[in-house]
Amino acid sequence: MKFFTHLCIPTLFIFPVSHAFADSSVAAGVGYDWLNNDFSSWQHQYLRGHHSFSERTRWRGEVRNYNRYGLTNTSMSTGITYQLAARRVADIEISYTPSAEFRPQQRYTAQLYQGLWQDGGVTLGAQHSVWPTNDSRSFFIEPDYYHGPFRFAARYNWVDLDGVGSSSGYSLSAAWYYDDRSHTTLSYADGREIEPIGENILISQVRSLALFGRHHLRERWSFEYALSYTEQGNFYNRTGVELGVHYQF
């Protein structure tokens, strides 16, 4: 039996739950991935919006269009972040992909952040994904620690896929919030990953290093960026770039 861990590597634009609240905003961008071993390149585009209904409640929605292996999948997601108490934040998200050749058809995610000490806390999360041929469930725990403008976090992941098995993996990240609208994060992840492609399931050992963030330019405008390098077992190595613009109301 082969085991895997579906890696939950934060791509740019996902803040930790403890950093979720800000003014309303919109963002759009494009991404490109180069693969070796004669695999064709990947492309994607995204459009994302946030709106704060109150100091405690924030909504977000996103559309992402992916082009991989000659196939196109468009994913739509929406989520709500709610501050339950001074140091407790809850978050739920639902995503849907109509033609799910390599993306989950449906995905449901719930997270809870609880501050436990003066300079940090713990996020607990659960996720259920519906694929065309299998369902998967994942659970994670992520303690974090703040030191001045820096945040350090370690995530432990456990995943189970129907008919395949279960395993675990981890990721480490360090973030720098260098002004009210700018931040950058360095992240490393290691584990086994499942990647459905049509009727097939690709399972491989994955290591990934990513640098992503947002830099304030002027007034209400910022640009977003992500650079990544991924070793997908013996199948291929992938180098990715993502660039976008962000407008805060």
Helices and strands as residue ranges (DSSP letters): G 17-19, E 25-35, E 42-52, E 57-68, E 71-85, E 88-96, E 106-117, E 120-130, E 135-147, E 150-161, E 165-179, E 182-197, E 200-218, E 221-232, E 236-248
